Amino acid sequence: MNRHYRIVLVTALILASLTAISAHTVRSVSSSAVRAFVSSPTSATDLPVAIQWANPSSAPPTTYDTGLRVACFFVANPSQPDPGRPDWPRITSVGFELPGAPSGFALVDPVDGNWQLHENVHARLSEQDITLDFTIMAGVNPTGRTAREPENPIGIPPGQPDMTRGAGTRFCVSGPFPAQLTRIEDILNGVVVGFHGVDANHQGVDAGVWFTQGALRPIPLY
């Protein structure tokens, strides 16, 4: 009984530790040192929230499901700050490749105008052309600077906590997320993060994707 108890306890601890760290470490697809950490808000089992409402006056009561869901997630930038420009490199876009070709996504949060959502954004990763079903982009110019405010850059700055769920900037998106992606972490499998100001180059750009167990995810994923 004692041996059996120890095996069960060790197994439970391993599963708990995997759940605790389950999120998405993003690294450059080239050779730069930029990184990102993308996670669902509270746990690996967080679910998108269905947009629906009930009609209690009907007999029997019915629920209308719009087919749309809201998914919230956090994006942190644990990249090392550039010694000569400590505000850089910055994360300036977060895009998603999803199964099928869904459309009709909208940015729910933040809505301060610094970020905008665009659909069907083309990207080139590791010599592969892919289409991101939607991408949240900071309102920056090609150098990563804020239009008309070059000394006040937007985007996500470096030096943020790594491997910490809920760190960084929170984004919430509504839309027709594919039904087979039941958890937010499933949606995050297709994340592509864009950076500006990499490799001590003011106009240097790069992109990163999810690395699992040290290996680059397949590109394209779907």
Secondary structure as a PSIPRED ss2 file (coil, helix, strand):
# PSIPRED VFORMAT (PSIPRED V4.0)

   1 M C   1.000  0.000  0.000
   2 N H   0.000  1.000  0.000
   3 R H   0.000  1.000  0.000
   4 H H   0.000  1.000  0.000
   5 Y H   0.000  1.000  0.000
   6 R H   0.000  1.000  0.000
   7 I H   0.000  1.000  0.000
   8 V H   0.000  1.000  0.000
   9 L H   0.000  1.000  0.000
  10 V H   0.000  1.000  0.000
  11 T H   0.000  1.000  0.000
  12 A H   0.000  1.000  0.000
  13 L H   0.000  1.000  0.000
  14 I H   0.000  1.000  0.000
  15 L H   0.000  1.000  0.000
  16 A H   0.000  1.000  0.000
  17 S H   0.000  1.000  0.000
  18 L H   0.000  1.000  0.000
  19 T H   0.000  1.000  0.000
  20 A H   0.000  1.000  0.000
  21 I H   0.000  1.000  0.000
  22 S C   1.000  0.000  0.000
  23 A C   1.000  0.000  0.000
  24 H E   0.000  0.000  1.000
  25 T E   0.000  0.000  1.000
  26 V E   0.000  0.000  1.000
  27 R E   0.000  0.000  1.000
  28 S E   0.000  0.000  1.000
  29 V C   1.000  0.000  0.000
  30 S C   1.000  0.000  0.000
  31 S C   1.000  0.000  0.000
  32 S C   1.000  0.000  0.000
  33 A C   1.000  0.000  0.000
  34 V C   1.000  0.000  0.000
  35 R E   0.000  0.000  1.000
  36 A E   0.000  0.000  1.000
  37 F E   0.000  0.000  1.000
  38 V E   0.000  0.000  1.000
  39 S E   0.000  0.000  1.000
  40 S C   1.000  0.000  0.000
  41 P C   1.000  0.000  0.000
  42 T C   1.000  0.000  0.000
  43 S C   1.000  0.000  0.000
  44 A C   1.000  0.000  0.000
  45 T C   1.000  0.000  0.000
  46 D C   1.000  0.000  0.000
  47 L C   1.000  0.000  0.000
  48 P C   1.000  0.000  0.000
  49 V E   0.000  0.000  1.000
  50 A E   0.000  0.000  1.000
  51 I E   0.000  0.000  1.000
  52 Q E   0.000  0.000  1.000
  53 W E   0.000  0.000  1.000
  54 A E   0.000  0.000  1.000
  55 N E   0.000  0.000  1.000
  56 P C   1.000  0.000  0.000
  57 S C   1.000  0.000  0.000
  58 S C   1.000  0.000  0.000
  59 A C   1.000  0.000  0.000
  60 P C   1.000  0.000  0.000
  61 P C   1.000  0.000  0.000
  62 T E   0.000  0.000  1.000
  63 T E   0.000  0.000  1.000
  64 Y E   0.000  0.000  1.000
  65 D E   0.000  0.000  1.000
  66 T E   0.000  0.000  1.000
  67 G E   0.000  0.000  1.000
  68 L E   0.000  0.000  1.000
  69 R E   0.000  0.000  1.000
  70 V E   0.000  0.000  1.000
  71 A E   0.000  0.000  1.000
  72 C E   0.000  0.000  1.000
  73 F E   0.000  0.000  1.000
  74 F E   0.000  0.000  1.000
  75 V E   0.000  0.000  1.000
  76 A E   0.000  0.000  1.000
  77 N C   1.000  0.000  0.000
  78 P C   1.000  0.000  0.000
  79 S C   1.000  0.000  0.000
  80 Q C   1.000  0.000  0.000
  81 P C   1.000  0.000  0.000
  82 D E   0.000  0.000  1.000
  83 P C   1.000  0.000  0.000
  84 G C   1.000  0.000  0.000
  85 R E   0.000  0.000  1.000
  86 P C   1.000  0.000  0.000
  87 D C   1.000  0.000  0.000
  88 W C   1.000  0.000  0.000
  89 P C   1.000  0.000  0.000
  90 R E   0.000  0.000  1.000
  91 I E   0.000  0.000  1.000
  92 T E   0.000  0.000  1.000
  93 S E   0.000  0.000  1.000
  94 V E   0.000  0.000  1.000
  95 G E   0.000  0.000  1.000
  96 F E   0.000  0.000  1.000
  97 E C   1.000  0.000  0.000
  98 L C   1.000  0.000  0.000
  99 P C   1.000  0.000  0.000
 100 G C   1.000  0.000  0.000
 101 A C   1.000  0.000  0.000
 102 P C   1.000  0.000  0.000
 103 S C   1.000  0.000  0.000
 104 G C   1.000  0.000  0.000
 105 F C   1.000  0.000  0.000
 106 A E   0.000  0.000  1.000
 107 L E   0.000  0.000  1.000
 108 V E   0.000  0.000  1.000
 109 D E   0.000  0.000  1.000
 110 P C   1.000  0.000  0.000
 111 V C   1.000  0.000  0.000
 112 D C   1.000  0.000  0.000
 113 G C   1.000  0.000  0.000
 114 N C   1.000  0.000  0.000
 115 W E   0.000  0.000  1.000
 116 Q E   0.000  0.000  1.000
 117 L E   0.000  0.000  1.000
 118 H E   0.000  0.000  1.000
 119 E E   0.000  0.000  1.000
 120 N E   0.000  0.000  1.000
 121 V E   0.000  0.000  1.000
 122 H E   0.000  0.000  1.000
 123 A E   0.000  0.000  1.000
 124 R E   0.000  0.000  1.000
 125 L E   0.000  0.000  1.000
 126 S C   1.000  0.000  0.000
 127 E C   1.000  0.000  0.000
 128 Q E   0.000  0.000  1.000
 129 D E   0.000  0.000  1.000
 130 I E   0.000  0.000  1.000
 131 T E   0.000  0.000  1.000
 132 L E   0.000  0.000  1.000
 133 D E   0.000  0.000  1.000
 134 F E   0.000  0.000  1.000
 135 T E   0.000  0.000  1.000
 136 I E   0.000  0.000  1.000
 137 M E   0.000  0.000  1.000
 138 A E   0.000  0.000  1.000
 139 G C   1.000  0.000  0.000
 140 V E   0.000  0.000  1.000
 141 N C   1.000  0.000  0.000
 142 P C   1.000  0.000  0.000
 143 T C   1.000  0.000  0.000
 144 G C   1.000  0.000  0.000
 145 R C   1.000  0.000  0.000
 146 T E   0.000  0.000  1.000
 147 A C   1.000  0.000  0.000
 148 R C   1.000  0.000  0.000
 149 E E   0.000  0.000  1.000
 150 P C   1.000  0.000  0.000
 151 E C   1.000  0.000  0.000
 152 N C   1.000  0.000  0.000
 153 P C   1.000  0.000  0.000
 154 I C   1.000  0.000  0.000
 155 G C   1.000  0.000  0.000
 156 I E   0.000  0.000  1.000
 157 P C   1.000  0.000  0.000
 158 P C   1.000  0.000  0.000
 159 G C   1.000  0.000  0.000
 160 Q C   1.000  0.000  0.000
 161 P C   1.000  0.000  0.000
 162 D C   1.000  0.000  0.000
 163 M C   1.000  0.000  0.000
 164 T C   1.000  0.000  0.000
 165 R C   1.000  0.000  0.000
 166 G C   1.000  0.000  0.000
 167 A C   1.000  0.000  0.000
 168 G C   1.000  0.000  0.000
 169 T E   0.000  0.000  1.000
 170 R E   0.000  0.000  1.000
 171 F E   0.000  0.000  1.000
 172 C E   0.000  0.000  1.000
 173 V E   0.000  0.000  1.000
 174 S E   0.000  0.000  1.000
 175 G E   0.000  0.000  1.000
 176 P C   1.000  0.000  0.000
 177 F C   1.000  0.000  0.000
 178 P C   1.000  0.000  0.000
 179 A C   1.000  0.000  0.000
 180 Q C   1.000  0.000  0.000
 181 L C   1.000  0.000  0.000
 182 T C   1.000  0.000  0.000
 183 R C   1.000  0.000  0.000
 184 I H   0.000  1.000  0.000
 185 E H   0.000  1.000  0.000
 186 D H   0.000  1.000  0.000
 187 I H   0.000  1.000  0.000
 188 L H   0.000  1.000  0.000
 189 N C   1.000  0.000  0.000
 190 G C   1.000  0.000  0.000
 191 V E   0.000  0.000  1.000
 192 V E   0.000  0.000  1.000
 193 V E   0.000  0.000  1.000
 194 G E   0.000  0.000  1.000
 195 F E   0.000  0.000  1.000
 196 H E   0.000  0.000  1.000
 197 G C   1.000  0.000  0.000
 198 V C   1.000  0.000  0.000
 199 D C   1.000  0.000  0.000
 200 A C   1.000  0.000  0.000
 201 N C   1.000  0.000  0.000
 202 H C   1.000  0.000  0.000
 203 Q C   1.000  0.000  0.000
 204 G C   1.000  0.000  0.000
 205 V E   0.000  0.000  1.000
 206 D E   0.000  0.000  1.000
 207 A E   0.000  0.000  1.000
 208 G E   0.000  0.000  1.000
 209 V E   0.000  0.000  1.000
 210 W E   0.000  0.000  1.000
 211 F E   0.000  0.000  1.000
 212 T E   0.000  0.000  1.000
 213 Q C   1.000  0.000  0.000
 214 G C   1.000  0.000  0.000
 215 A E   0.000  0.000  1.000
 216 L E   0.000  0.000  1.000
 217 R C   1.000  0.000  0.000
 218 P C   1.000  0.000  0.000
 219 I C   1.000  0.000  0.000
 220 P C   1.000  0.000  0.000
 221 L C   1.000  0.000  0.000
 222 Y C   1.000  0.000  0.000
